[in-house]
Structures are given as structure tokens and as C-alpha cells.
């Protein structure tokens, strides 16, 4: 896909215009007729316009960023279905620079496809030109492009089968991002993690032939050395469930269990290209949760980097374990705010479905900032409680903590607040992206599979869009 941003409409095969764009009467009547059945009208122009095809969009009832994003995503899906080679999207003059991110995200997400393993490649993606006569809008759209790149990267990483996206390959992807975005990178291998005291990460990854590691990227843009935002991602490249093995159906999609790391890496690409005036570190806790004779067992007690001991109630609650060490490392290295993203619980699907991402945290200002960032990018979160009663669920009997709460009760909070324990007094927020990171069917924002949710939110939070 080629996405250009210009002031004038180019010569191309198709025009995308939203309600209010001047159209010949016959075409406007046909658009209104089709809008009775849906917001996207597909109309051959029969030489009434200098474009063979018109994609006419009904204007959303509100200017909500998500609705704008979905409308333009639907237009992009229509261009794919019509196998258009080139198209111009006429942005109304009334659309200010604040709409640019939503439109760029909508178009690029709508055009996304994952065809790495197809022996017969589909036709090339269309060349798209966004046109607006205001320089401020065009500048905002160009700033949105790195966010779109980060989302695409995230989706590609998650969609890749675990055979080709193990710890080595995820590390290689992180190194590519570091080179492309001008970030520093360091990788702590399994021996170094063990020496530092990351007993939880090492325990989760020890049964795999693909060793665990901690990957840390850093963007240095802040003048204040004591102001560091840490973004932390769960990178379980495949999750069997360990000795508490998952069902066949439950294991089928566990290539996506590194979705938190992919999300943070997508945000790292965006932040590095935007060069905000703050320092941001990105922590990827990477491992396989495999099964072997040396796998961790229910009842085992682990020693974590943060000093707390953890009793294992279920080996399938491994994501919170690797994040415990990652968050503890972020604290040790001076993070002043921490946000983690993780495909953590199935309970998130029960609680909120795929429409919103559960948000848990310990700091009002940070959670409000996450909510504002999500709202402005067209993504959606929902704040969950953090009462002490929920924290009581993860208190250990033989150890300081246990890695599961009461069966069937407040699973999102048990997992989230377990991670939060390791943040201590540092402002912290947790995003359980498990259901929202994966679409089970095609929609306006792309095919079934990885969605790239929360890349834009984390980028905005870090000043990267």
C-alpha cells in the first residue's frame, strides 16, 4: 500500500467522498438510496465524474474519532473488494487537523491484510491519496503515518505463527525497530535474567527449547532524567498453559499471547519516529510457556526480581509472572510511570467482550491520561475498580502472593492487581488487551486476526502522535 497526502485530487480509478461532497444529481440520488442499507455506497459514475468509480460515505452522526475511523476503514475495505488499483480520498474542508489521525488509521487498518504464507499472492494493495487543501491537516496526517506503521507492525507480529515468531524472532523484530526508529536496545538473555533475580520470567520459560529473555528499548528525548515513562509488554510467544494444559480449542490461537509485547513494540516504532520531548523505555518480557520435565508445577514457589515470593496456583497464569519481573525491572531503573499491556485473561472477554479494554491502575492521574489518550485515538478502555478486597484474593498462604485469585471471581482484577503489586508506589496502569487484540471476523477495520489495538493509545500517551 502506498499512502500519499496532497492538496489536489490526482488522476486515479476511484474517488472516495463523504456526504456533503458536491455530486451530480443522479449520483447523489443513488448514494442516498444505498445509504438506506448501509453507510457505504459503491457507484459506477458512467462518466458523470472523471473517476470510473465512486465510494460515497454517509457522514457519521457525531465526530467521535472511532466512528470517523470506522467510516474510512469501511471505505478502504470497499476499495479492496472492488480491486481498485488507485484511489483519491477527498477530505472535507470542515474536517480539521484533529480528524487526521482517525482517517489515516481508518484507511490503513481497513486496507490491512496478512498474506505472508499465501503461495498465490493477491493483487497489490491500492495506491491511496488523501487530499485536503489545508496545510495544517496535511501536516497532521503525515504525523499520523508512524502510528499506522506501528499498528501494522503489531498486527503482522501477532498474526505470524509461533514457529516463526519465537523469542529469537521477536528479538530480531525489536532490533529492526531500534535501528529504524533510532532507539537504543539491550537484551538480557536467560543467564543474565537469572543472575539479576528474575525468577518468575526464568521459571516460565525454562521448559522451552527457545530460551526466555528481557528486551529493553529506550527513546531518550526528555531533559529531565527523573521523568521516565515505561511501557511494558507481555511476550509469551506460545502458551500451552504449562502443566495446567489448555484445551485444544484454547491453545489454537495462543500465537497471539505475545500481543502485549507486539503492542509495545508498535508504540516504540511510532514514538521513535515522532521524537517527543520525554524519555520512554519499552520492556518486552519474552518466553514460551512450554511443557517438559523441568516445567514449573502447581504449588511451586518462585522468587521474583521485586523480592516477593509467589505460590503457583495455576501454570496457565504465566503472563502476570513475566510481567512481574518486567515491572520490577522498570521500577529499579527509575521509571516514574508504568503502563503494561497484556493478553492476560479470558475473564476480560466475559467482562467487556471485544469492544473495550479493561483498565486497572493505582493512580488517578495516570489512568485519566490513558483514558484521554484512548478517547482521542478512537480506541476504548473501561476503568475497573482496585479495592483492597480484590487484592486480598492474591495473598499467598505459603508465600507472599499467589498467581491466581478465587476461581471464577474478578479474574481481570486478580491478574491486573498481581502485576500492580510489583509497581509499588510508582504510578501504574494495566491494559488487558486479550479479547480486543483479536477480531474473530472481518469488520470495517480489517480482516479477522490481530487488530493492533492500543498501539495508538500508548503512542499518544508517550507523546508519539
N, C-alpha and C positions, 0 to 999 in steps of 0.2 A: 504494500500500500504506500502510495505517495500522497502526502497531505501538504498542500501549498496554501498560503494565506496572501491574498492580494486585494486590491481596491476595485478591480474591474472584472466583470464576468468574462471568462475565456470561451473560446470555441470548444465545444465538447458534445457528448452524446445526450446528456440528460441534465435537466435543471431541477434542483430541489428548492422549493419555495414554501413559506409558511403563509397561513391565512392572512390576508391584507396586502399581499403582493399583487400588483396590477396584472390582470389576466384578461385575455379575450373573453367575451361574454359566454360563448359556447363552452369554453373550457372551465370557466368559473362555475357554470351551472352543473357540469359533470362532476367537478370536485365536490360541490355541496351535496350532490346526490350520493356519492361514495362515502362522504363523511357521516352519513346516517348509519353506516355499518361499521365504521372504524375511523381512527384519526389519520390514516394514510391513504391517499388516493393516487392511483397509478394511471396516467392518462397519456396515450399516444397523441401528440399535438397535431398531426396531419398538416404540418407546415403553417399552423397558426402562430407558432413560435419558432425561433431559429434553433430549436433543440428538438430532436425526434421524440423525446420522452420527458414528461413532467411528473415529478413526485411532489404532490401537494399535501402539505401538513396542516391539519386543523390546529389552531393555536390553543395551547393549554389554558385552562380556566384561570390558573394562577401562574405567577412567575417562580414558583418553587423550583430550586435547582434540579431536584430529582425528576420532576415532570418534564422540564426542558431537556434534560439529558436523555430521558427515555424517548421523547418525541424524535429527537435527532438520531438516536440509536435505531429506532424503527425505520427511519428513512434509509439509513445505511443498510439495514437488513433487506429492504426492498431493492436497493441497488444491486446487492449480491444476487438476489433471486432473479432479477432481470438480466443478469450477466452484463452489466454496463461496464465499458472499459474506462470511461472518463465522465466526470460529473462536476457541475458547479453548484455550490450551496449558497444561495443569496440570503445573507443575514439582514433582517430588517434594520433600518436606521434607528428605530426605537430601542433596539437591543443594545444596552450599554456594555462596557468592558466587564462588568460583573457576570455577564452571561457566557463569556468566552470559555471558561473552564468547563462548564456544563456541556456546551456544544462540542468542544473538542473531545471531551471524554465520551459523549454520546456517540459521535461518529466513529471514533477509533474502537470503542468497545463493540459497537454494532457490527463493524467490519471484521472483528477478530475471528480467526479460525486456527485450528491446530492440525496441520496436515503432515507433520514430520514423518510419519510412518506410512503414508499413502504412496504406493508404487506408481499409481497414475495420478499425477498432480492435477488439481482443478485449475480452471482458468485464473490468470493473475488477478489480484485484487485491483479494484478500480483506482484510477488516479483522481483524487478529490481536491478541489479548490474551494476554500472558504473565502467569500468576498464580503467586504464591508468597507464603506467609504471613509470611516473614521480611523485615523491612525492609532488612537488610543485602544480601540477594540482589537485591531490587528496586533498591536504590541502585547496585549493581554493574551491573545490566542497563541502567540509564539511562546510566551512564558508557560502556557499550559501543556506544550508538547512534551517536556520531560516527564510530567506526571503521567501522560498517556503511555510513554515509553516504559515507565516503571510498572504500570498496570499490566502491560503486555508481557513484560519480563516475568512478573509474578505468575500470570496465567500459564505461560509456557513451562515454567519450572514445576508447577503443581501438576499440570497435565502429563508431564513426562513420566513414564513408568518407572517404578523404583529400581529396576535393573539398571537403568541408565541415569538415575538421579539418586545415587548413594552419597555418603559423606564426601568421597573424593570429588564427585562431580559438582556437588553443591559448593564445595570449597573452590573449585575451578571457576564456577559462576561468580562467586564473591570476588575472586581475584580479577576477573574481567571487569566487573563493576568498579572496583577500586581504580583500575587503570583508566577506564573511560570517564569516570566522574571525578578523578583527582583526589581520591581518598587514600589514607594510609590503611594498611591491613596487617594484622598479626594473627597467626593461627597457633593455638595451644593444642598440641597433639595429646593422645591419651596418656602418655607418660608424664607430660608436663601438667595435665589436669590432675592426675593422681598425686603428684608431688605437691601441688598447691592445696590439695584437700578437697577436691570436687568429688566427694564420694558418691553423690547421687547420680551425676552425669556418668561417671565411670561404671557404676553398677548397672545402670540401664543399658549401656552399650557393650558390656563385656561379653555377652553371649554371641555377638555377631562377628563374622569374619571381616567386617568393614568397621574399623575402629572409630570410636567417638572422637569429637574434638570441639573446641570452643573457638569460634571465628569472631574477631572483633575488628570492625571498620570504624574509622573516625574521620569526620569532617571538622577541621579547625577553622572556625570563622568568627569566634567570639573573642572580644578583647578581654572579657572577664574570665579568668581561669577557673573561678569558683562557680561558674554557671554552666552546667553540662546537662543536656537532655540525653537520656539513654533510652533507646528503642530496642526491645528485647524480643526475639522470636523463637518459638518452639520449632526445632528442625528434626523431627522424628521421620527419617526417610522412608521407613516402613514399620508398621506397628502390627505385629502378630497378636499382641496382648500379653506376650510372655507366657509364663506357665498358667496364668489365668487366661487361656487362649480364647480368642474371639471366635464367633461362629463363622462359617464360610461366607455368609452374606455380609457380616460385619467387617470381615477382613478385605473384602473385594476392593474397596475404594481407599485402602489405607496408604496408597501412594500420596494422598493429599495431606498426610499428617505432618508434613514439613511446611504446611501452608503459612504458619506464623513466620518462619524464617524467610520464606519467599516474599511475604508481605513486607517485612522489614527491609529485605534486600531491594525490593522495588522502590521503597521510600528512600533508601540510600542513594540509588541512582538519580532520583529526582532531586533530592537535597543537594547532592554534589554538583549537579549541573546548574542549580539555581544560585548557589553560593550565598546563603543567608548569613547575616552577621551574628551567628551564635555557633557554639560548639555542640556537635551531635555525635554520639557514639552509637554504634549498631552492634548488638550482641546476638550471635546465632548459636544456639545450643544444639549441636548436631549429633545424632546417634541413630542406630537401628535398635528397635525393641524386638530381639530375636529369641529363639528357643534353643537351648543347648544344655549340656550337663552343668555348666557354670552359670546358668541364668539365675537372677535373683529370685528368691522364693517368698511366698506369703509368710509373714512372721519374721522375716529378716529385719535387722535394724541397721540403718545407714547413717554415716556421719557426713554432714554437709559442709560446704565451704563456709556458710554462715555460722557454724558452730552447733546448730541444733541437731538432735538425733531424730530419726524418722522411722517409725514402725511401718512395715509394708503390709497393708491390708489387702491390696489387690495389685498385681503386677501390671495390669492394664491401665492403671492411673499413673503412667510414667511421665507424661508431659510436664506435669507440675513438678516432678523431681528434677528434670534437667533445667527447668526454668528457675528452680530454687537456687541452684548454683550460679546460673547466669545473673540473676538479680543480685545475689550476694556479691558477685564479682563487680557488678556495676556500682554497688554501694562502696565497696572497698576502693574503687578507682575514682571516687569523688562525684558520682552522679548527684545532681540536685533535684532532678525529676526523673521518674522512670515510668514508661508505658510498655507493657508487654502485649503481644498478640499471639494467640494460640488456638489451634483446632483442639480445644481442650475436652469438651464434654458433649455427649449425646443429649444431656439434660438441657442444653441450650436450645435444641430443636423442639423439645417438649415445651419449654418455657415461652419461646418467642417465634418459633418457626424460622423461616429463612429471611423474613422481612427486616428484622432489626438485629443488631449485635449487642449482646448483654455487656454492660459496662459496670465494673466493680472498682472501688478505689478507697483511699483513705484520706483524700484531700479535696476539699470543696472547689478550690480554685482550679486545680488540675483537671478534675472531672468536668467542670464547666467549660474549660478550654477545649477538651476533647469533644464535648457536645457541640460547641460552636464550630469547631473545625469540620465535624461531620455534617452539620446542617448546611454549611456554606459550600460543601463539595457535592451535595446531593446524596450523601451516604447517611445511614441512620443507625443510631445507637439507642439504648434504653438503660437508664441507670437502675441498678439493683441495690438493695439495702446491704449494710455491712454491720448489723447489730452484733453485739458480743455473743448473743445466743447462738448465732451461726458459727462463730469462732470456737465455741465450746465443742462443736462436732468434730473438730480436727485435733483436739487434745489427745495425746497418746496415753496409753496405760503403762507400757514398759519403757517408752521413750518420750521425748518432749512432744512430738507430733505423730499423727498417723496420716497416711496419704489418701484416705477416703473418709467420708463422713457417714452419717446414718444412711443405710440403703434406701434409695427412692426418695430421699428428702433433700431438697435445696442443693442439688448436685453442682449447679453453676457456682453457687456461693462457696461450697466446700472446696472446690478446686481453686477458685479465684483467691479466696482468703488464705489458703495454704501458701500460695505464691507470695501474697502480700506480707505474710509473716517475715519474709526474708528482706523486705524493703525497710523494715524497722520504722524509723521516724521520717524517712525520706518520702516526700510526696510520690504516690504511686497510683497507677490505674491499669486495669486489666481488661482486654477485649477478647471475649470468647467467640472467635470467628468460625467455629466448626461448621454450623449449618449454612451460614451466609456466604462462606467461601466457595461453595459448590452449588451450581444450578442443576437441578435434576431434569430440566427440559429447556429447550430453546426459548428465548424471550427477546425483548427489544434490545437487550444489551449483549447479545451474543448467543452462541450455541450452549448446549449442556456442557458441564465441566466447570473448571475453575473460573471464578468471577473477578478476582483481583480486588475484592472489597477491602477497604481500609487503607490501601496504599495512598490514596488521595488525602484521606483524613490525617494520616501520620505525616505526610508531606506538608500539609497546611499547618499542622501543629508545630513542625520544626521550622516553619518559615520558608518552606520549599515550594510554595506556589501562591 
